[in-house]
């Protein structure tokens, strides 16, 4: 869990058969980044180690706020996927993405 006020705490969930209730609200469609089971297993194994600074702040001195985009880019880099080569959504905006890349590469 992140620190600070309860409203800014968060959970990162990973469960078999999990459903994302608001997936239809996503900015862009899901993308397959790898078809290799070992890569998927690495991503899932890394979830417990994701940094959990206060959401929306730059406590890790990455140059931008930490958020769900940061978590995704951090997981991808740490699992061996070149997240820097992934095209961002159509609006070309993913706040927090660079923070995850920077922290993962430390």
Backbone as CSV, one residue per row, in Angstrom:
resi,resn,N_x,N_y,N_z,CA_x,CA_y,CA_z,C_x,C_y,C_z
1,UNK,0.829,-1.180,0.000,0.000,0.000,0.000,0.873,1.242,0.000
2,UNK,0.392,2.279,-0.668,1.087,3.552,-0.644,0.864,4.240,0.687
3,UNK,1.643,5.239,0.998,1.529,5.944,2.269,0.577,7.109,2.176
4,UNK,0.629,7.939,3.212,-0.156,9.165,3.202,-1.622,8.948,3.514
5,UNK,-2.451,9.863,3.074,-3.879,9.803,3.336,-4.517,8.547,2.734
6,UNK,-5.511,8.041,3.404,-6.195,6.827,2.944,-6.699,6.952,1.511
7,UNK,-7.145,8.137,1.122,-7.660,8.345,-0.233,-6.590,8.139,-1.300
8,UNK,-5.323,8.225,-0.919,-4.245,8.076,-1.893,-3.512,6.746,-1.750
9,UNK,-4.084,5.824,-1.012,-3.504,4.489,-0.907,-4.076,3.645,-2.041
10,UNK,-3.384,2.617,-2.396,-3.835,1.797,-3.512,-3.410,0.360,-3.336
11,UNK,-4.000,-0.504,-4.140,-3.657,-1.914,-4.161,-3.322,-2.299,-5.590
12,UNK,-2.425,-3.231,-5.714,-2.136,-3.819,-7.018,-2.605,-5.263,-6.901
13,UNK,-3.617,-5.600,-7.665,-4.215,-6.922,-7.552,-3.803,-7.819,-8.708
14,UNK,-3.654,-9.068,-8.373,-3.285,-10.075,-9.360,-3.965,-11.372,-8.911
15,UNK,-4.981,-11.801,-9.640,-5.702,-12.982,-9.238,-6.161,-13.770,-10.463
16,UNK,-6.183,-15.110,-10.350,-6.628,-15.953,-11.470,-8.080,-15.643,-11.838
17,UNK,-8.340,-15.476,-13.117,-9.694,-15.229,-13.586,-10.218,-13.842,-13.244
18,UNK,-9.326,-12.947,-12.839,-9.736,-11.601,-12.453,-10.394,-10.848,-13.596
19,UNK,-11.256,-9.923,-13.250,-11.986,-9.117,-14.227,-11.753,-7.645,-13.902
20,UNK,-11.558,-6.847,-14.924,-11.431,-5.405,-14.748,-12.790,-4.820,-15.111
21,UNK,-13.558,-4.357,-14.120,-14.926,-3.927,-14.379,-15.057,-2.763,-15.358
22,UNK,-14.082,-1.877,-15.399,-14.196,-0.699,-16.271,-13.296,-0.784,-17.495
23,UNK,-12.994,-1.987,-17.952,-12.095,-2.160,-19.101,-12.621,-1.437,-20.339
24,UNK,-13.923,-1.290,-20.462,-14.494,-0.586,-21.615,-14.164,0.899,-21.624
25,UNK,-13.711,1.416,-20.495,-13.349,2.826,-20.389,-11.891,3.077,-20.766
26,UNK,-11.145,2.032,-21.096,-9.726,2.173,-21.426,-9.549,3.073,-22.644
27,UNK,-8.460,3.833,-22.637,-8.175,4.771,-23.728,-7.888,4.037,-25.026
28,UNK,-7.261,2.889,-24.935,-6.850,2.150,-26.122,-7.104,0.663,-25.895
29,UNK,-7.189,-0.083,-26.963,-7.427,-1.521,-26.860,-6.226,-2.231,-26.252
30,UNK,-6.461,-3.382,-25.604,-5.337,-4.170,-25.099,-4.421,-4.576,-26.247
31,UNK,-3.152,-4.730,-25.952,-2.174,-5.140,-26.960,-1.380,-6.330,-26.460
32,UNK,-1.162,-7.287,-27.343,-0.332,-8.435,-26.988,1.127,-8.014,-27.189
33,UNK,1.889,-8.043,-26.110,3.291,-7.638,-26.169,4.225,-8.831,-26.253
34,UNK,3.703,-9.999,-25.903,4.474,-11.223,-26.002,3.505,-12.397,-25.973
35,UNK,3.836,-13.442,-26.674,3.044,-14.668,-26.641,3.744,-15.747,-25.837
36,UNK,4.842,-15.377,-25.181,5.641,-16.354,-24.443,5.151,-16.511,-23.009
37,UNK,4.798,-17.723,-22.612,4.330,-17.960,-21.245,5.356,-17.568,-20.182
38,UNK,6.646,-17.735,-20.472,7.662,-17.388,-19.469,7.680,-15.885,-19.189
39,UNK,7.385,-15.068,-20.191,7.327,-13.619,-19.991,6.121,-13.278,-19.118
40,UNK,4.966,-13.883,-19.412,3.769,-13.652,-18.602,4.018,-14.070,-17.153
41,UNK,4.681,-15.190,-16.955,4.993,-15.652,-15.599,5.918,-14.675,-14.879
42,UNK,6.895,-14.105,-15.608,7.791,-13.110,-15.000,7.025,-11.870,-14.577
43,UNK,6.128,-11.395,-15.442,5.324,-10.205,-15.101,4.542,-10.473,-13.816
44,UNK,3.859,-11.606,-13.761,3.051,-11.925,-12.583,3.913,-12.082,-11.331
45,UNK,5.074,-12.685,-11.462,5.966,-12.866,-10.312,6.483,-11.537,-9.772
46,UNK,6.584,-10.536,-10.635,7.113,-9.230,-10.237,6.080,-8.329,-9.548
47,UNK,4.803,-8.651,-9.666,3.754,-7.778,-9.127,3.981,-7.456,-7.652
48,UNK,4.357,-8.440,-6.861,4.551,-8.211,-5.426,5.691,-7.237,-5.139
49,UNK,6.591,-7.027,-6.097,7.727,-6.147,-5.881,7.589,-4.752,-6.461
50,UNK,6.417,-4.423,-6.993,6.205,-3.096,-7.576,6.365,-2.038,-6.486
51,UNK,7.134,-0.983,-6.764,7.248,0.102,-5.779,5.870,0.688,-5.470
52,UNK,5.669,1.096,-4.228,4.366,1.638,-3.827,4.500,3.001,-3.148
53,UNK,5.077,3.966,-3.856,5.090,5.320,-3.288,3.662,5.864,-3.296
54,UNK,3.457,7.001,-2.684,2.125,7.604,-2.680,1.710,7.911,-4.112
55,UNK,0.520,7.450,-4.454,-0.040,7.619,-5.797,-0.149,9.101,-6.134
56,UNK,0.298,9.472,-7.340,0.158,10.845,-7.796,1.254,11.783,-7.326
57,UNK,2.264,11.253,-6.667,3.400,12.069,-6.227,4.671,11.545,-6.871
58,UNK,5.737,12.298,-6.748,7.034,11.881,-7.303,8.013,11.582,-6.171
59,UNK,7.637,10.692,-5.288,8.486,10.342,-4.148,9.738,9.578,-4.556
60,UNK,9.767,9.026,-5.756,10.932,8.263,-6.217,11.856,9.120,-7.086
61,UNK,11.577,10.413,-7.151,12.400,11.355,-7.933,12.594,10.884,-9.372
62,UNK,11.489,10.544,-10.003,11.523,10.064,-11.384,11.166,11.157,-12.383
63,UNK,10.777,12.321,-11.900,10.459,13.416,-12.795,8.985,13.572,-13.117
64,UNK,8.164,12.639,-12.666,6.721,12.762,-12.831,6.035,11.868,-11.807
65,UNK,4.732,12.066,-11.659,3.973,11.333,-10.643,3.941,9.829,-10.912
66,UNK,3.783,9.063,-9.847,3.661,7.602,-9.920,2.179,7.257,-9.988
67,UNK,1.797,6.419,-10.961,0.391,6.025,-11.093,0.312,4.665,-11.781
68,UNK,-0.861,4.295,-12.256,-1.036,2.976,-12.877,-0.172,2.814,-14.129
69,UNK,0.045,3.886,-14.879,0.935,3.790,-16.050,2.361,3.470,-15.616
70,UNK,2.778,4.042,-14.488,4.121,3.770,-13.950,4.256,2.296,-13.583
71,UNK,3.223,1.765,-12.948,3.234,0.353,-12.548,3.389,-0.544,-13.773
72,UNK,2.627,-0.271,-14.815,2.675,-1.097,-16.028,4.051,-1.013,-16.679
73,UNK,4.575,0.193,-16.867,5.882,0.301,-17.531,6.979,-0.317,-16.674
74,UNK,6.894,-0.181,-15.344,7.872,-0.794,-14.444,7.853,-2.312,-14.604
75,UNK,6.643,-2.898,-14.588,6.518,-4.351,-14.735,7.071,-4.827,-16.079
76,UNK,6.769,-4.102,-17.141,7.243,-4.512,-18.464,8.763,-4.491,-18.534
77,UNK,9.373,-3.410,-18.070,10.841,-3.310,-18.116,11.472,-4.409,-17.274
78,UNK,10.982,-4.582,-16.057,11.571,-5.587,-15.166,11.365,-7.013,-15.686
79,UNK,10.355,-7.223,-16.517,10.110,-8.566,-17.051,10.888,-8.833,-18.340
80,UNK,11.580,-7.814,-18.848,12.400,-8.000,-20.040,11.793,-7.490,-21.330
81,UNK,10.631,-6.862,-21.251,9.994,-6.292,-22.437,10.507,-4.867,-22.616
82,UNK,10.838,-4.494,-23.831,11.345,-3.151,-24.101,10.176,-2.168,-24.129
83,UNK,9.801,-1.672,-22.957,8.645,-0.784,-22.831,8.867,0.556,-23.516
84,UNK,10.113,0.937,-23.729,10.400,2.192,-24.403,10.014,2.167,-25.870
85,UNK,9.836,0.977,-26.419,9.471,0.821,-27.831,7.968,0.671,-28.055
86,UNK,7.205,0.633,-26.979,5.761,0.448,-27.102,5.117,1.776,-27.473
87,UNK,4.295,1.754,-28.504,3.588,2.962,-28.930,2.537,3.314,-27.886
88,UNK,2.515,4.565,-27.484,1.532,5.022,-26.508,0.159,5.115,-27.167
89,UNK,-0.904,5.271,-26.369,-2.255,5.363,-26.935,-2.378,6.451,-27.999
90,UNK,-3.463,6.396,-28.729,-3.691,7.314,-29.844,-3.489,8.779,-29.466
91,UNK,-3.857,9.169,-28.252,-3.682,10.551,-27.813,-2.210,10.853,-27.498
92,UNK,-1.349,9.824,-27.555,0.097,9.959,-27.317,0.390,10.472,-25.914
93,UNK,-0.469,10.161,-24.977,-0.289,10.648,-23.621,-0.499,9.505,-22.638
94,UNK,0.461,9.303,-21.771,0.355,8.297,-20.724,1.104,8.827,-19.504
95,UNK,0.501,9.744,-18.756,1.183,10.317,-17.593,1.696,9.225,-16.663
96,UNK,2.908,9.369,-16.201,3.495,8.394,-15.287,4.296,7.299,-15.970
97,UNK,4.135,7.099,-17.267,4.830,6.030,-17.998,6.345,6.155,-17.844
98,UNK,6.859,7.360,-18.037,8.307,7.572,-17.951,8.835,7.331,-16.546
99,UNK,8.019,7.604,-15.529,8.443,7.348,-14.153,8.710,5.857,-13.946
100,UNK,7.813,5.009,-14.457,8.022,3.576,-14.347,9.268,3.110,-15.067
101,UNK,9.507,3.660,-16.276,10.710,3.299,-17.028,11.962,3.686,-16.264
102,UNK,11.960,4.893,-15.720,13.146,5.413,-15.023,13.436,4.602,-13.751
103,UNK,12.410,4.363,-12.946,12.595,3.629,-11.691,13.007,2.186,-11.957
104,UNK,12.433,1.562,-12.977,12.770,0.159,-13.303,14.204,0.007,-13.757
105,UNK,14.746,1.042,-14.368,16.107,0.937,-14.897,17.187,1.244,-13.864
106,UNK,16.778,1.633,-12.661,17.759,1.941,-11.606,18.384,0.679,-11.055
